[in-house]
Amino acid sequence: MLLRPFLNDHGSCASYLFGCTAHNNLAVVDAHADLVDEYVAAATAAGSAIVAVFETHVQADHISGLPEIVARTGATAYLPAGAGVDFDHVALADGEVIQLGNTFVTAIATPGHAPAHHAYTVADRRRGTDEPWLVFSGDSLLIGDVGRPDLHVARGAAGQARILHRSLRRLLDLPDHVVLYPSHYGGSVCGRGLSGSPFSSIGFERAHNPMLQFSEPDAFAAALLADTPARPEGQEQITAANRSGSVEANV
């Protein structure tokens, strides 16, 4: 299985190209509009096609590269059911599996940062197991922190925080060895105490992430809503562009 991280320090956004080169099926997770040429070049260098683009949720802090990738490659767009976008896509239900050759992607509903949010576990059949190797956690579980619950709701952030608490328990059901690839790292306004390291593991976060130490949802929500950072500049326009799926809106 191929896996290539792409880090964009403007906004501290992480995205990923991954998939099965044996069957020439690659996908991008949480594509950034500024990096579309780089995804396509990396896929071409690997001798494989980008056939899928997964979004963990509708982004509020940067323009998505999904529309341009779809326009250039014919890839299928996959988003969580209920994402509320205005373009053709496959709405994935919790637990649904997408096969990319020997690579199997399973959607895990993890609402809380956004009402419609998925993490995606990835298994590689060539390694002789269906057990997940890694998880793309989007803005739910971050490195040293968790995603803020107030960007995608007009009010009721405390309720979203309690939902996120429940979602994080689902990710903590994964084995400790599962590698954690979130969509943001230190410097992003989608969290407060994010590590400058962009990658971790479920086991390390279980032991050392302070936001995972709250067993009670109310205490978790109170801690999460303390000292909330400023909202991303142009959030409403960014979200509207990402919901429209227009390539013109993304340039």
C-alpha positions as CSV (number, residue, x, y, z in Angstrom):
1,M,0.0,0.0,0.0
2,L,1.2,3.5,-0.8
3,L,0.8,6.3,1.7
4,R,2.1,9.8,1.1
5,P,1.3,12.7,3.6
6,F,1.1,16.2,2.3
7,L,1.6,19.0,4.9
8,N,0.5,22.6,4.2
9,D,1.9,24.9,6.8
10,H,-0.5,27.7,5.8
11,G,-3.3,26.7,8.1
12,S,-1.4,23.6,9.3
13,C,-3.5,21.2,7.2
14,A,-2.6,17.6,6.5
15,S,-3.9,15.5,3.6
16,Y,-3.0,12.1,2.3
17,L,-2.6,10.2,-0.9
18,F,-3.0,6.4,-0.3
19,G,-4.2,3.2,-1.8
20,C,-3.2,0.1,-3.8
21,T,-0.6,0.4,-6.5
22,A,-1.0,-3.3,-7.4
23,H,-4.4,-2.4,-8.7
24,N,-3.6,1.2,-9.6
25,N,-6.3,2.5,-7.2
26,L,-5.4,5.6,-5.2
27,A,-7.4,8.0,-3.1
28,V,-6.9,11.4,-1.4
29,V,-8.2,12.3,2.0
30,D,-9.1,15.9,2.9
31,A,-7.6,17.3,-0.2
32,H,-6.3,20.9,-0.1
33,A,-6.9,23.1,-3.2
34,D,-3.3,24.3,-3.1
35,L,-1.9,20.8,-3.5
36,V,-3.9,19.3,-6.3
37,D,-1.0,19.4,-8.8
38,E,1.1,17.6,-6.2
39,Y,-1.4,14.8,-5.6
40,V,-1.7,14.2,-9.3
41,A,2.0,14.3,-9.8
42,A,2.6,11.8,-7.0
43,A,0.0,9.4,-8.3
44,T,1.5,9.6,-11.8
45,A,4.9,8.9,-10.4
46,A,3.5,5.8,-8.7
47,G,1.9,4.7,-12.0
48,S,-1.6,4.7,-10.5
49,A,-4.8,6.7,-10.9
50,I,-6.7,8.7,-8.3
51,V,-10.1,7.0,-8.3
52,A,-11.5,8.3,-5.0
53,V,-11.5,11.5,-2.9
54,F,-12.6,11.2,0.7
55,E,-13.7,14.1,2.9
56,T,-13.9,13.6,6.6
57,H,-16.3,16.6,6.8
58,V,-17.0,19.9,5.1
59,Q,-13.9,22.0,5.9
60,A,-14.3,25.4,7.4
61,D,-10.7,26.7,7.4
62,H,-9.5,26.0,3.9
63,I,-10.8,25.4,0.4
64,S,-11.1,21.7,-0.5
65,G,-9.3,20.3,-3.5
66,L,-12.0,17.7,-4.1
67,P,-13.8,19.4,-7.0
68,E,-10.7,20.0,-9.0
69,I,-9.4,16.4,-8.4
70,V,-12.8,15.0,-9.5
71,A,-12.8,17.3,-12.6
72,R,-9.3,16.3,-13.6
73,T,-9.3,12.6,-12.8
74,G,-13.0,11.5,-12.8
75,A,-12.5,10.2,-9.2
76,T,-15.6,9.4,-7.1
77,A,-16.2,11.8,-4.2
78,Y,-17.1,10.2,-0.8
79,L,-18.5,12.2,2.1
80,P,-20.3,11.4,5.3
81,A,-24.0,10.9,5.0
82,G,-25.8,14.2,5.9
83,A,-22.8,16.4,4.9
84,G,-25.2,18.7,3.0
85,V,-23.2,19.3,-0.1
86,D,-24.5,20.4,-3.5
87,F,-22.5,18.2,-5.8
88,D,-22.5,14.5,-6.9
89,H,-21.0,12.2,-4.3
90,V,-21.4,8.9,-2.5
91,A,-22.9,9.5,0.9
92,L,-21.2,7.0,3.2
93,A,-23.0,5.4,6.2
94,D,-21.3,4.4,9.4
95,G,-19.5,1.2,8.9
96,E,-19.6,1.3,5.1
97,V,-16.5,-0.2,3.4
98,I,-14.9,1.0,0.1
99,Q,-12.4,-1.2,-1.6
100,L,-9.4,0.2,-3.5
101,G,-7.7,-3.0,-4.7
102,N,-6.1,-4.6,-1.7
103,T,-6.8,-1.5,0.4
104,F,-10.0,-1.4,2.4
105,V,-11.4,1.8,3.8
106,T,-14.1,1.7,6.5
107,A,-16.1,4.8,7.5
108,I,-16.5,5.4,11.3
109,A,-19.1,8.1,12.2
110,T,-17.3,10.5,14.5
111,P,-19.6,13.6,14.8
112,G,-18.8,16.4,17.2
113,H,-16.4,18.7,15.5
114,A,-19.0,18.8,12.7
115,P,-22.4,17.2,12.8
116,A,-21.5,15.0,9.8
117,H,-18.0,13.7,10.3
118,H,-16.2,10.4,9.5
119,A,-12.9,8.9,10.4
120,Y,-11.6,6.3,8.0
121,T,-9.7,3.2,9.1
122,V,-7.5,1.6,6.5
123,A,-6.6,-2.1,6.2
124,D,-4.1,-3.6,3.7
125,R,-5.0,-7.2,2.6
126,R,-1.5,-7.6,1.3
127,R,-0.3,-7.6,4.9
128,G,-2.4,-10.7,5.5
129,T,-5.0,-9.2,7.8
130,D,-8.2,-7.2,7.8
131,E,-7.1,-5.5,11.0
132,P,-6.8,-1.7,10.6
133,W,-3.3,-0.4,10.1
134,L,-4.1,3.3,10.3
135,V,-6.9,5.8,10.8
136,F,-7.5,9.1,9.1
137,S,-9.2,10.9,12.0
138,G,-10.0,14.2,10.3
139,D,-10.7,16.9,12.9
140,S,-12.0,14.5,15.6
141,L,-8.9,13.2,17.4
142,L,-5.9,15.4,16.9
143,I,-2.3,15.0,18.2
144,G,-2.4,16.2,21.8
145,D,-5.9,17.6,21.5
146,V,-9.3,17.1,19.8
147,G,-11.3,19.2,17.3
148,R,-13.2,22.2,18.5
149,P,-17.0,21.7,18.5
150,D,-18.2,25.3,17.7
151,L,-17.3,25.9,14.0
152,H,-20.2,24.0,12.4
153,V,-23.1,24.9,14.7
154,A,-24.7,28.3,15.2
155,R,-25.3,27.4,18.9
156,G,-25.2,24.3,21.0
157,A,-21.4,23.8,21.0
158,A,-21.6,22.1,24.4
159,G,-24.0,19.5,23.0
160,Q,-21.6,18.9,20.1
161,A,-18.8,18.5,22.6
162,R,-20.6,15.8,24.4
163,I,-21.3,14.1,21.1
164,L,-17.6,14.3,20.3
165,H,-16.8,12.7,23.6
166,R,-18.8,9.7,22.6
167,S,-17.2,9.7,19.1
168,L,-13.7,9.6,20.6
169,R,-14.6,6.5,22.6
170,R,-15.2,4.8,19.2
171,L,-11.7,5.7,18.1
172,L,-10.3,4.5,21.4
173,D,-11.8,1.1,20.7
174,L,-9.1,0.7,18.0
175,P,-5.9,-1.2,18.9
176,D,-3.0,0.9,20.4
177,H,-0.8,0.2,17.4
178,V,-3.1,1.9,14.8
179,V,-1.3,4.9,13.4
180,L,-3.2,8.2,13.7
181,Y,-3.2,10.6,10.8
182,P,-5.3,13.7,11.5
183,S,-6.1,16.5,9.2
184,H,-4.4,19.3,11.3
185,Y,-1.3,19.8,13.4
186,G,0.2,22.5,15.5
187,G,-0.8,26.0,14.3
188,S,-4.3,25.2,13.2
189,V,-7.2,27.0,14.8
190,C,-9.2,23.8,14.7
191,G,-7.7,22.9,18.1
192,R,-5.9,24.6,20.9
193,G,-3.0,22.5,22.2
194,L,-2.1,20.6,19.0
195,S,1.4,19.0,18.8
196,G,3.8,20.2,16.1
197,S,4.2,16.6,15.2
198,P,1.6,15.7,12.6
199,F,1.3,11.9,13.3
200,S,0.9,9.7,16.4
201,S,-0.8,6.4,17.4
202,I,-4.0,5.5,19.2
203,G,-2.0,4.1,22.1
204,F,0.2,7.2,22.5
205,E,-2.8,9.5,22.4
206,R,-4.7,7.2,24.8
207,A,-1.9,7.6,27.3
208,H,-0.9,11.2,26.8
209,N,-3.6,13.3,25.2
210,P,-5.1,15.4,28.0
211,M,-8.5,15.6,26.4
212,L,-8.9,11.8,26.4
213,Q,-8.5,11.7,30.2
214,F,-12.1,12.9,30.8
215,S,-14.5,10.1,31.5
216,E,-17.5,12.3,32.0
217,P,-19.0,14.1,29.0
218,D,-19.9,17.3,30.9
219,A,-16.4,17.7,32.3
220,F,-15.0,17.1,28.8
221,A,-17.3,19.7,27.2
222,A,-16.4,22.3,29.9
223,A,-12.6,21.8,29.3
224,L,-13.0,21.8,25.5
225,L,-14.9,25.0,25.4
226,A,-12.5,26.9,27.6
227,D,-10.2,29.3,25.8
228,T,-11.6,28.6,22.4
229,P,-9.5,30.2,19.6
230,A,-10.8,32.8,17.1
231,R,-12.7,31.4,14.2
232,P,-10.9,31.0,10.9
233,E,-10.9,34.1,8.7
234,G,-13.5,33.9,6.0
235,Q,-15.1,30.7,7.5
236,E,-18.6,31.3,6.1
237,Q,-17.3,31.9,2.6
238,I,-15.0,28.8,2.8
239,T,-17.7,26.6,4.0
240,A,-20.1,27.8,1.3
241,A,-17.5,27.1,-1.4
242,N,-16.8,23.7,-0.1
243,R,-20.5,22.8,0.0
244,S,-21.0,24.0,-3.6
245,G,-18.3,21.8,-5.1
246,S,-17.7,24.4,-7.8
247,V,-14.1,24.3,-9.2
248,E,-14.5,28.0,-10.0
249,A,-15.2,28.8,-6.3
250,N,-11.9,27.1,-5.4
251,V,-9.6,29.3,-7.5
